[in-house]
């Protein structure tokens, strides 16, 4: 049975932020390497979330993670292999849905900063900029 590897890879990339936002940091993280992703406490601190916002953001991210896990399992079980276009469309749809859900919870400044955090999480910092270094 062929596995839908490209689709699974795309879902894995899309879930990195969500998975890491909900997970505890690894106990024995490799020295010198950047953390894999910020836990919800880090998101709350970086975005200056109040208690209600933190609860809602966590709920939204958990729901998105559960949905992505269910879809990944569905594709694994079906043995189908979606096209690159289908994967990209699904990824864009999920990003748009996440943005819409968070826009009801976060201020526009917080939402902008969240999207910036996601961009760095997915692709790493821009060339010449190290993780954790904030130049101003």
C-alpha positions in Angstrom: 0.0 0.0 0.0 1.4 3.4 -1.0 1.4 6.0 1.7 0.5 9.6 0.8 3.9 10.8 1.8 3.8 14.3 0.2 0.4 15.1 1.8 1.6 13.7 5.1 4.7 15.9 4.9 2.6 19.0 4.2 0.4 18.2 7.1 3.4 17.6 9.3 4.8 21.0 8.4 1.4 22.6 9.0 1.1 21.0 12.4 4.6 21.7 13.7 3.5 25.0 15.2 0.3 23.6 16.6 1.9 20.5 18.0 4.7 22.3 19.7 2.4 25.0 21.0 0.5 22.4 22.9 3.4 20.1 24.0 5.8 20.5 26.9 9.3 21.3 25.8 11.5 18.1 25.5 13.5 17.4 28.7 16.7 16.7 26.9 16.7 19.1 24.0 19.9 19.1 22.0 22.3 21.8 23.1 22.8 24.7 20.8 19.7 23.9 18.7 16.7 26.2 18.6 13.6 25.0 20.4 11.2 23.2 18.1 8.3 25.5 18.9 6.8 27.7 21.6 4.5 26.1 24.2 1.2 27.9 24.9 2.8 29.7 27.8 5.4 31.2 25.5 2.7 32.3 23.0 0.8 33.9 25.9 3.9 35.8 27.1 5.0 36.9 23.6 1.5 38.1 22.7 0.7 39.4 26.2 -2.5 37.4 26.3 -5.0 37.7 29.1 -6.3 34.5 30.8 -9.4 34.4 28.6 -7.4 34.9 25.4 -4.9 32.2 26.5 -7.8 29.7 27.1 -9.4 30.4 23.7 -6.1 30.3 21.7 -5.3 27.0 23.4 -8.8 25.6 22.5 -8.5 26.8 18.9 -5.0 25.2 18.5 -6.1 22.0 20.1 -9.1 21.8 17.8 -6.9 22.4 14.7 -4.4 19.8 15.8 -7.2 17.2 16.3 -8.6 18.0 12.8 -5.2 17.7 11.1 -4.6 14.4 12.9 -8.0 13.1 11.8 -7.3 14.1 8.2 -3.9 12.6 8.2 -5.3 9.3 9.5 -8.0 9.4 6.8 -5.4 9.7 4.0 -3.2 7.0 5.5 -6.2 4.7 5.7 -7.4 5.4 2.1 -4.0 4.8 0.5 -4.6 7.7 -1.8 -2.0 10.2 -2.8 -3.3 13.8 -3.1 -1.7 16.1 -5.7 0.6 18.9 -4.7 -2.2 21.4 -5.6 -4.6 19.6 -3.4 -2.2 19.7 -0.5 -1.4 23.3 -1.0 -5.1 24.2 -1.2 -5.8 22.3 2.0 -2.9 24.0 3.8 -4.1 27.4 2.7 -7.7 26.6 3.8 -6.5 25.5 7.2 -4.4 28.6 7.6 -7.3 30.8 6.6 -9.6 29.1 9.1 -7.0 29.4 11.9 -6.6 33.1 11.1 -10.3 33.7 11.1 -10.8 31.9 14.4 -7.9 33.7 16.1 -9.1 37.1 14.7 -12.1 36.8 17.0 -9.9 36.3 20.0 -6.7 38.3 19.4 -6.2 42.1 18.7 -5.0 43.0 15.3 -1.5 43.6 16.7 -1.5 40.2 18.5 -2.7 38.5 15.4 0.0 40.1 13.3 2.7 39.1 15.8 1.2 35.5 15.9 1.5 35.2 12.1 5.1 36.5 12.3 5.9 33.9 14.9 4.4 31.2 12.7 6.4 32.3 9.7 9.6 32.1 11.7 8.5 28.7 13.2 7.9 27.2 9.8 10.8 28.6 7.9 13.3 29.7 10.6 14.6 33.2 11.0 15.7 35.2 8.0 19.3 34.7 6.9 21.7 36.3 9.3 19.3 36.5 12.2 19.7 33.9 15.0 16.8 32.5 17.0 16.3 34.4 20.2 18.3 37.4 19.1 16.2 40.5 18.8 18.1 43.4 17.2 16.5 46.8 17.5 
